Amino acid sequence: MKSALDYVRIFDTTLRDGEQCPGAAMSENEKIEIALHLAQMNVDVIEAGFPVSSPVQFKAVQRIATEVEGPIITALARATRGDIESAANAIRPAKHKRIHTFIASSPIHMKFKLGKEPAEVLKMAVEAVKICRDFVEDVEFSPEDATRSEQSFLRELCEAVIEAGATTINIPDTVGYTTPYEYGELFKFLIQNVRSSDRAIFSAHCHNDLGLATANSLAAIRNGARQVECTVNGIGERAGNTAMEEVVMALKTRKDTFGIQTKIKTEEIAKASYLVKTITGMVVQPNKAIVGANAFAHESGIHQDGVIKNRETYEIMKPETVGVLSNRMVLGRHSGRAGFKDRIVRLGFDPQPEELESAYQRFLEIADRKKEVFDEDIRALFADESRKSLDDRYLLESFHVTTGTKSTPTASIRISVLGQSKEESATGDGPVDAIFKSIQKAIGSDAQLSRLVISPVTEGQDALAEASVTLERNGERVVGKGSSTDIIEACSRAYISALNRFSLS
């Protein structure tokens, strides 16, 4: 019989470390949406946020702790009483809860960031874990910048916090500095030399600055790590974090090598990737492993011939394993509601009748413009419609744009503002700038555009375009999304979507 350690726990930090990626801000409801899907995927731990950092963060963590069942809900806290108490209060409603506390342990961090000696850091770490244990039984401790720390001090620190009550020891490669061999050897050293190491689970947390995050995490697993901290699509600060889908599928595909797996429902991976992409506006590169648009595409004649004869010649994974439908039924203008609903359900959505009808009407509009409507198109338009709310203050009614090489781009917009139609026009540096300015005039907005990303959903001249708009106002940042075969319309929908996400003030 296998012990409880004989699987790799997935600690998902998309909502905490992932959100720290520039431009990846999420609203409270969007965090709940992602957290619910992570629970559906059977993620072991959800790091919901850093409660002490802001009232918005606190409330989001508290809602996740209240509304999401199944995974352990954890909150991050520095090694201070105030941080820990805030984290404890935020996760209090969770059935399964953990506090994740940390303090820097590398010489460079202790000297220049903390201004403290190792003995002081050791004392603070032990006190922090003891305070955590006053609130919860499950405590995770991270020595920040562990891979640039002195091994003897790291060993001493790990021993002390385990004795104080830490149940998980996370060894973060905070700046993406280490290599697979070094990281694996570090885990081997700690697990063999830390007294009472059998009383804690050792965890890997890697950043991707050198493109080694997944390789480093797998090396840690080979050497005893039984938790991996990761994010969907690998989003995160700087070059990102370990990509959850890569670790999970590496263990599943190469079980002959690793001999250990996770409990993740891999069929939910594609939907999780799309959900995070659309909510954060962080585009997934086409050649991204596992979830990129080209991950299961074959263009070379030799490859196509091989796959036709036997898929295993060039496919080490079945696309269905990660939730990608390989045999796609192409929909068009003559497809009815039944066919459309069937496809929506097969793509993993659970539509309400009003959402389905709204999405179907958008589908008919798109089908009139495109010869074929693919799964990716349907995901995009259904995501658009399902995020609409009866409480939306602004709705796009119509627009008109004129532009050319020797004319000033001009846009006219008709927008519903709290149920009343308003029309405005404006000029701009280009058609998108003009349409944004006309929207601003119509509603009297002073929001500042900080980011615009436009990407094709599928290929071809009639491809559906997806736009992501990030707006900022009075310190609040929101992200809106929109899709259409018309780029200007996609941008308009995204801009209005963002405006609807601002809190009322």
Stockholm file with secondary structure:
# STOCKHOLM 1.0

chainA/1-505         MKSALDYVRIFDTTLRDGEQCPGAAMSENEKIEIALHLAQMNVDVIEAGFPVSSPVQFKAVQRIATEVEGPIITALARATRGDIESAANAIRPAKHKRIHTFIASSPIHMKFKLGKEPAEVLKMAVEAVKICRDFVEDVEFSPEDATRSEQSFLRELCEAVIEAGATTINIPDTVGYTTPYEYGELFKFLIQNVRSSDRAIFSAHCHNDLGLATANSLAAIRNGARQVECTVNGIGERAGNTAMEEVVMALKTRKDTFGIQTKIKTEEIAKASYLVKTITGMVVQPNKAIVGANAFAHESGIHQDGVIKNRETYEIMKPETVGVLSNRMVLGRHSGRAGFKDRIVRLGFDPQPEELESAYQRFLEIADRKKEVFDEDIRALFADESRKSLDDRYLLESFHVTTGTKSTPTASIRISVLGQSKEESATGDGPVDAIFKSIQKAIGSDAQLSRLVISPVTEGQDALAEASVTLERNGERVVGKGSSTDIIEACSRAYISALNRFSLS
#=GR chainA/1-505 SS CCCTTSSCEEEECTTTTGGGSTTCCCCHHHHHHHHHHHHHTTCSEEEEECGGGCHHHHHHHHHHHHHCCSSEEEEEEESSHHHHHHHHHHHTTCSSEEEEEEEECSHHHIIIIICCCHHHHHHHHHHHHHHHHHHCSCEEEEEETGGGSCHHHHHHHHHHHHHHTCSEEEEEETTSCCCHHHHHHHHHHHHHHSTTGGGSEEEEEEBCTTSCHHHHHHHHHHTTCCEEEEBGGGCCSTTCBCBHHHHHHHHHHTHHHHCCCCCCCGGGHHHHHHHHHHHHCCCCCTTCTTTSTTTTCCCSHHHHHHHHHCGGGTCSSCGGGGTCCSSCCCBCTTCCHHHHHHHHHHTTCCCCHHHHHHHHHHHHHHHHHCSCBCHHHHHHHHHHHHTCCTTCSEEEEEEEEEEETTEEEEEEEEEEETTEEEEEEEECSSHHHHHHHHHHHHHTCCCEEEEEEEEESSSSTTCCEEEEEEEEETTEEEEEEEEESSHHHHHHHHHHHHHHHSCCC
#=GC SS_cons         CCCTTSSCEEEECTTTTGGGSTTCCCCHHHHHHHHHHHHHTTCSEEEEECGGGCHHHHHHHHHHHHHCCSSEEEEEEESSHHHHHHHHHHHTTCSSEEEEEEEECSHHHIIIIICCCHHHHHHHHHHHHHHHHHHCSCEEEEEETGGGSCHHHHHHHHHHHHHHTCSEEEEEETTSCCCHHHHHHHHHHHHHHSTTGGGSEEEEEEBCTTSCHHHHHHHHHHTTCCEEEEBGGGCCSTTCBCBHHHHHHHHHHTHHHHCCCCCCCGGGHHHHHHHHHHHHCCCCCTTCTTTSTTTTCCCSHHHHHHHHHCGGGTCSSCGGGGTCCSSCCCBCTTCCHHHHHHHHHHTTCCCCHHHHHHHHHHHHHHHHHCSCBCHHHHHHHHHHHHTCCTTCSEEEEEEEEEEETTEEEEEEEEEEETTEEEEEEEECSSHHHHHHHHHHHHHTCCCEEEEEEEEESSSSTTCCEEEEEEEEETTEEEEEEEEESSHHHHHHHHHHHHHHHSCCC
//
